[in-house]
Amino acid sequence: MRRLVVLLSTAIASLLLTAGPAAADIDGGEGWWGVNTDIMVTFFGFGVLIVIPALLTFLTLLQSRLDKRKYERMAAEKARAATRDERHGW
């Protein structure tokens, strides 16, 4: 197992070391929208600062709503079990 981990980490490291310069050489190092300017980097940073907290807030609200539904369902099942008539038949 240790041999496999060492082999895989060595292979991945060598791939990353050789692929980085080759990828940077394509299109003269330009990005998808051309040469990166300061304003592009700034707006991207602002986007990250806005999107990540918004996503975390949304996912937190979603999780709390799902937990609330789960606890309501568990309480209803407990109430049904407490009032269930154990006599079977007529």
C-alpha positions in Angstrom: 0.0 0.0 0.0 2.8 2.4 0.9 4.5 1.6 -2.4 1.4 2.4 -4.3 1.0 5.8 -2.5 4.6 6.7 -3.2 4.2 5.7 -6.8 1.0 7.6 -7.4 2.3 10.8 -5.6 5.5 10.7 -7.7 3.5 10.2 -10.9 1.1 13.1 -10.1 3.9 15.4 -9.0 5.9 14.7 -12.2 2.8 15.2 -14.3 2.1 18.6 -12.7 5.7 19.7 -13.1 5.8 18.9 -16.8 2.2 20.0 -17.6 2.4 23.4 -16.0 4.9 25.0 -18.4 3.3 23.3 -21.4 -0.1 24.7 -20.5 1.2 28.2 -19.9 2.9 28.2 -23.3 -0.5 27.7 -25.1 -1.8 31.0 -26.6 1.1 33.0 -25.2 -0.2 32.6 -21.6 -3.5 34.5 -22.3 -6.6 33.4 -20.5 -10.0 32.7 -21.9 -10.9 36.4 -22.1 -7.5 37.6 -23.3 -4.8 39.2 -21.3 -5.7 39.5 -17.6 -5.9 43.0 -16.4 -6.0 44.4 -12.9 -9.7 45.1 -13.2 -10.5 41.6 -14.3 -8.6 40.1 -11.3 -10.4 42.6 -9.0 -13.8 41.8 -10.3 -13.1 38.1 -10.0 -12.0 38.5 -6.4 -15.2 40.5 -5.6 -17.2 37.7 -7.3 -15.6 35.1 -5.1 -16.2 37.3 -2.0 -19.9 37.6 -2.8 -20.6 34.1 -4.2 -19.0 31.9 -1.4 -20.8 33.6 1.5 -24.1 33.6 -0.4 -23.7 29.9 -1.2 -22.9 29.1 2.4 -25.8 31.1 3.6 -28.2 29.4 1.2 -26.9 25.9 2.0 -27.1 26.6 5.8 -30.8 27.7 5.4 -31.5 24.7 3.3 -30.0 22.3 5.9 -31.8 24.0 8.8 -35.1 23.6 6.9 -34.5 20.0 6.2 -33.5 19.4 9.9 -36.7 21.1 11.0 -38.8 18.8 8.8 -36.9 15.7 10.0 -37.5 16.6 13.7 -41.2 17.3 13.0 -41.5 13.9 11.3 -39.7 12.2 14.2 -42.0 13.9 16.8 -45.1 12.9 14.8 -44.0 9.3 14.7 -43.3 9.3 18.4 -46.8 10.8 19.1 -48.4 8.2 16.9 -46.5 5.4 18.7 -47.6 6.8 22.1 -51.3 6.8 21.1 -51.3 3.6 19.2 -53.9 1.1 20.4 -52.1 -2.1 21.1 -55.2 -4.2 21.0 -55.5 -6.1 17.8 -58.6 -7.5 16.3 -62.2 -6.5 17.0 
